[in-house]
Amino acid sequence: YIKVESDLKSPAFIATSIGYYPGWWIKVNDKWTAPIQTNWFMMGAYIPAGKNIIEFVYIPYGVIIGILYIIMSLLAWLFIKKTNFKVLN
């Protein structure tokens, strides 16, 4: 997670030395956008003129899939416990 505040006189492009990788998202003034790949391996975004708050957020897909798996497993377990369902007889 990286947070940057800027005050620009004209629109600009911000580039970081962070590698472009799936899972990174950029929030500019509370509006989500996908990063743009720059210089073959870095990422960046267009920033409007004026005062801005730019946030780079990394959300790994593996964590999201893992959380969904845990929730589905918990729901299945609760269903089995509530209905007294027997898998093996």
C-alpha positions in Angstrom: 0.0 0.0 0.0 1.4 3.4 -1.0 -0.3 6.7 -0.5 0.8 9.9 -2.3 -0.7 13.4 -2.1 -0.1 15.8 -5.0 -1.0 19.4 -6.0 -0.6 19.7 -9.8 -0.9 22.8 -12.0 -1.7 20.6 -15.0 -2.6 16.9 -15.6 0.3 14.5 -15.3 1.4 10.9 -15.5 2.8 9.3 -12.3 5.1 6.3 -12.6 6.5 4.1 -9.9 9.4 1.8 -9.7 7.1 -0.9 -8.5 6.8 -3.8 -10.9 3.6 -4.1 -12.9 1.8 -7.2 -11.6 -1.8 -8.5 -11.5 -3.4 -7.5 -8.2 -2.3 -3.9 -8.1 -5.0 -1.2 -8.3 -4.8 2.5 -8.1 -7.3 4.8 -6.4 -7.2 8.5 -7.5 -9.5 10.7 -5.5 -11.6 7.7 -4.4 -12.0 6.5 -8.0 -10.6 3.0 -8.8 -8.5 2.5 -11.9 -6.3 -0.2 -13.3 -2.6 0.7 -13.5 -0.9 1.3 -16.9 2.2 -0.7 -17.7 5.2 1.6 -18.3 8.8 1.0 -19.4 8.2 -2.7 -19.8 8.0 -3.5 -16.0 6.8 -0.5 -14.0 3.3 0.9 -13.4 1.7 4.3 -13.4 -1.5 6.3 -13.9 -2.8 9.6 -15.3 -3.5 12.2 -12.6 -5.8 15.2 -13.1 -4.7 18.8 -12.3 -5.3 20.1 -8.7 -5.0 18.4 -5.3 -5.1 14.6 -5.5 -4.8 11.6 -3.2 -3.3 8.7 -5.1 -3.3 5.3 -3.5 -1.6 2.1 -4.8 -3.3 -1.0 -3.4 -2.2 -4.6 -3.8 -4.9 -7.2 -3.5 -3.4 -10.6 -4.2 -5.9 -12.9 -6.0 -4.7 -15.9 -4.0 -6.0 -14.3 -0.8 -9.4 -13.6 -2.3 -9.7 -17.1 -3.6 -8.6 -18.5 -0.2 -11.2 -16.4 1.7 -13.9 -17.5 -0.7 -12.8 -21.1 -0.2 -13.0 -20.7 3.6 -16.5 -19.2 3.5 -17.8 -21.9 1.2 -16.3 -24.6 3.5 -17.8 -23.0 6.6 -21.2 -22.8 4.9 -21.0 -26.5 3.9 -19.9 -27.5 7.4 -22.8 -25.5 8.9 -25.2 -27.2 6.5 -23.9 -30.7 7.4 -24.2 -29.9 11.1 -27.7 -28.4 10.9 -29.3 -31.1 8.7 -27.4 -33.9 10.4 -26.4 -35.0 6.9 -24.2 -38.2 6.9 -21.6 -38.5 4.2 -20.6 -42.0 5.0 -23.0 -44.5 6.4 
